[in-house]
Amino acid sequence: MREWQSLAHVKWECKYHVVIVPKYRKKVLYGRLRGEVGKIIRQLCRQKEVELIEGHAMPDHIHLVLSIPPKYSVSMVIG
């Protein structure tokens, strides 16, 4: 059976695959910057009450799988 999460009047399981791409897909996400981006994303997820299920940093983009509560929109969390 699934592990549903719950708020006051709802049980939910909302998972989103988000890809963040820098302008013109410049290969800027490598080396030291790659580790710092991971720390920043984890910190932002904790602040916004979002669960980071999985994340991968590639040289020119970042893949994230996020579990976002239904009280927040995806655009509000990413913004």
C-alpha positions as CSV (number, residue, x, y, z in Angstrom):
1,M,0.0,0.0,0.0
2,R,1.1,3.5,-0.6
3,E,2.5,5.8,2.0
4,W,0.0,8.7,1.7
5,Q,0.9,12.0,3.4
6,S,-1.8,14.0,5.0
7,L,-2.8,17.6,6.0
8,A,-5.9,18.6,8.0
9,H,-8.6,17.4,5.5
10,V,-6.7,15.6,2.7
11,K,-4.4,12.7,2.0
12,W,-2.1,13.3,-0.9
13,E,0.9,12.0,-2.9
14,C,2.0,14.7,-5.3
15,K,5.4,14.1,-6.9
16,Y,6.8,16.3,-9.7
17,H,9.8,15.9,-12.0
18,V,11.4,19.3,-12.4
19,V,14.3,20.2,-14.8
20,I,16.2,23.4,-14.2
21,V,18.1,24.6,-17.3
22,P,20.5,27.6,-17.4
23,K,20.1,30.0,-20.4
24,Y,21.4,28.5,-23.6
25,R,22.2,25.3,-21.7
26,K,25.7,26.6,-20.9
27,K,27.8,24.0,-19.1
28,V,28.3,25.9,-15.9
29,L,27.2,23.3,-13.3
30,Y,30.3,21.3,-12.6
31,G,33.2,21.1,-10.1
32,R,32.8,23.1,-6.9
33,L,29.7,24.9,-8.1
34,R,27.9,21.5,-8.5
35,G,28.3,20.7,-4.8
36,E,27.2,24.2,-3.7
37,V,24.1,24.0,-5.9
38,G,23.1,20.7,-4.1
39,K,23.5,22.3,-0.7
40,I,21.4,25.3,-1.7
41,I,18.6,23.2,-3.2
42,R,18.4,21.0,-0.1
43,Q,18.3,24.1,2.2
44,L,15.5,25.7,0.0
45,C,13.4,22.5,0.1
46,R,13.6,22.4,3.9
47,Q,12.5,26.1,4.1
48,K,9.5,25.6,1.8
49,E,8.4,22.3,3.4
50,V,9.1,20.3,0.3
51,E,10.6,16.8,0.2
52,L,13.5,16.3,-2.2
53,I,13.1,12.7,-3.2
54,E,15.8,12.6,-5.8
55,G,18.2,15.1,-7.5
56,H,20.9,14.9,-10.2
57,A,23.2,17.7,-11.3
58,M,24.4,17.4,-14.9
59,P,26.9,19.8,-16.5
60,D,24.1,21.8,-18.2
61,H,20.9,21.1,-16.2
62,I,19.5,19.8,-12.9
63,H,16.9,17.0,-12.5
64,L,14.8,17.1,-9.3
65,V,11.9,14.9,-8.1
66,L,10.0,16.8,-5.5
67,S,7.1,15.9,-3.3
68,I,5.1,19.2,-2.9
69,P,2.1,19.5,-0.6
70,P,-1.1,20.5,-2.4
71,K,-1.3,23.8,-0.5
72,Y,1.7,25.1,-2.6
73,S,1.8,25.4,-6.4
74,V,4.8,24.1,-8.3
75,S,5.5,27.6,-9.7
76,M,5.5,29.1,-6.1
77,V,8.0,26.4,-4.9
78,I,10.3,26.8,-8.0
79,G,10.0,30.6,-8.0
